[in-house]
């Protein structure tokens, strides 16, 4: 593989500025067309309900990947991974819109193309999920706006252009009011292109109701409208005479925005469509002939290194991805990996490993179900249809798996025999060898990648002050004792009371946090556990106090726990405030004594982030305040006044 040291990379970059002019005769142009929130629901992937003629034609002219995966089932951590060629969990950017800093030399892989003379354009998202995003935009893109286009370059100059299409985004497919969807999306379709709810394919994990069918049809309408946009961009390429010099990628940023897809580590959340079309002059860079398929495993961290490989650029050492095309085509992957962490106000920690056949998921917070309440997606009526069905006695096993209150500690699926991941094989005697193999592989990955997800978010902000989480994880072992954090987290849902007690008294505050989580997930608390958790309400670290209060309150001990949670709402660290607000929201009526504190906290968040704040405002404190507000407002909607 072509590699250079970081030092050499920075030296070369310092002399390059905007670089020499590189023409399209010497290297290929690269065009990325990215669809938001879309699983492989396309005709070319065998979906008979889909109407996607433009993308289907692209697949006929290119190579279709059947095993391509996002690293996260949500957008910001996925985009953080893509731009720097390594998963968000390695960078410390795994929490949704957390804005942790990353090392300054991670300026985005497009910056290496730009420095070498390519014209780089981004239309339009820059949601890179880190505190350095402005530096990345400045270094990576000649133009980044809703007008950015290869047409703005100098004539004949090679380009790397990205178009992010929002038409299949969750907002359009299930959150917008139906009238807005009809006005802004469905009205762009011919009558023959509108999908009938009567023939909508209802998966077994949804109840078969008119609302469900209507929403599925709506999702497919959005995909068809997006397909038209893909066709328009490809036509522009043809009109400009550039199709014969441009390698085209089409992919989505993760699985669809429908329930049990986005935010889930199942194939419905991580598996993506990926099609790459090579013009004749660059067929030697293609893995196979036009119109063929490949089952090669591909992961998002591979995308940046692959573009560098296709254009003959050196790949920095810090990138973890494997180029799957071009001169530096690396060895085949055996596994891809996924992560689920906090998304908006919803706390979670789960990890996955996937090979060509099996998917293994490890849920480190199994007491929290897949279908947790969440403010923004809950604007969609399909979510409430599922909530209502979950209250009945008619749920099937697949429906209960998604809509039930808890999750299995471990999940194992044979994705060839069970592509919808309906049958958990973790308890099957016939699959214990596969379970152990995948479990071992995930354990190795967590350690090799220095996965930063096991430090609670508020504590991570305090621990990494003056540095970055990435550097913290790679500094002396005294700074980041990952192995003991993983051990403590792994005990949740299966450990003994004595193990949780020992963790709750550990010198490492991260271990103490996981000790409290262990008690939150426990079926009951002994007097000894209650005493230990009550003592922990005075812990110096907010995450430990908050989770200890959660454990006590979940088991009916509210005398001191609710007041501790109410006090935590006054913390300066908004990540700690969000933790406390979410705990209170989920406790519901048990936390009614916190109502005055919740009211005051909600008012404070509205001061930090007024209602008229633009959703495009990049200030990370505003996002934190918004996520706190999701929980405080949900609580007030139930128990207080607006």
HELIX and SHEET records of a PDB file:
HELIX    1   1 UNK A    6  UNK A   16  1                                  11    
HELIX    2   2 UNK A   43  UNK A   45  5                                   3    
HELIX    3   3 UNK A   53  UNK A   61  1                                   9    
HELIX    4   4 UNK A   75  UNK A   84  1                                  10    
HELIX    5   5 UNK A   88  UNK A   91  1                                   4    
HELIX    6   6 UNK A  109  UNK A  115  1                                   7    
HELIX    7   7 UNK A  133  UNK A  140  1                                   8    
HELIX    8   8 UNK A  150  UNK A  152  5                                   3    
HELIX    9   9 UNK A  170  UNK A  170  1                                   1    
HELIX   10  10 UNK A  171  UNK A  175  3                                   5    
HELIX   11  11 UNK A  178  UNK A  184  1                                   7    
HELIX   12  12 UNK A  186  UNK A  188  5                                   3    
HELIX   13  13 UNK A  191  UNK A  193  5                                   3    
HELIX   14  14 UNK A  197  UNK A  199  5                                   3    
HELIX   15  15 UNK A  210  UNK A  239  1                                  30    
HELIX   16  16 UNK A  243  UNK A  245  5                                   3    
HELIX   17  17 UNK A  267  UNK A  270  1                                   4    
HELIX   18  18 UNK A  280  UNK A  285  5                                   6    
HELIX   19  19 UNK A  301  UNK A  310  1                                  10    
HELIX   20  20 UNK A  377  UNK A  379  5                                   3    
HELIX   21  21 UNK A  381  UNK A  390  1                                  10    
HELIX   22  22 UNK A  397  UNK A  403  1                                   7    
HELIX   23  23 UNK A  429  UNK A  431  5                                   3    
HELIX   24  24 UNK A  432  UNK A  448  1                                  17    
HELIX   25  25 UNK A  457  UNK A  463  1                                   7    
HELIX   26  26 UNK A  469  UNK A  474  1                                   6    
HELIX   27  27 UNK A  482  UNK A  490  1                                   9    
HELIX   28  28 UNK A  497  UNK A  504  1                                   8    
HELIX   29  29 UNK A  509  UNK A  521  1                                  13    
HELIX   30  30 UNK A  527  UNK A  536  1                                  10    
HELIX   31  31 UNK A  542  UNK A  554  1                                  13    
HELIX   32  32 UNK A  561  UNK A  568  1                                   8    
HELIX   33  33 UNK A  574  UNK A  587  1                                  14    
HELIX   34  34 UNK A  588  UNK A  594  5                                   7    
HELIX   35  35 UNK A  595  UNK A  608  1                                  14    
HELIX   36  36 UNK A  620  UNK A  639  1                                  20    
SHEET    1   A 2 UNK A   3  UNK A   4  0                                        
SHEET    2   A 2 UNK A 315  UNK A 316  1                                        
SHEET    1   B 8 UNK A 143  UNK A 144  0                                        
SHEET    2   B 8 UNK A 119  UNK A 123  1                                        
SHEET    3   B 8 UNK A 159  UNK A 165  1                                        
SHEET    4   B 8 UNK A  29  UNK A  35  1                                        
SHEET    5   B 8 UNK A 246  UNK A 252  1                                        
SHEET    6   B 8 UNK A 271  UNK A 277 -1                                        
SHEET    7   B 8 UNK A  63  UNK A  69 -1                                        
SHEET    8   B 8 UNK A 292  UNK A 299  1                                        
SHEET    1   C 4 UNK A 336  UNK A 340  0                                        
SHEET    2   C 4 UNK A 350  UNK A 354 -1                                        
SHEET    3   C 4 UNK A 358  UNK A 363 -1                                        
SHEET    4   C 4 UNK A 410  UNK A 414 -1                                        
END                                                                             
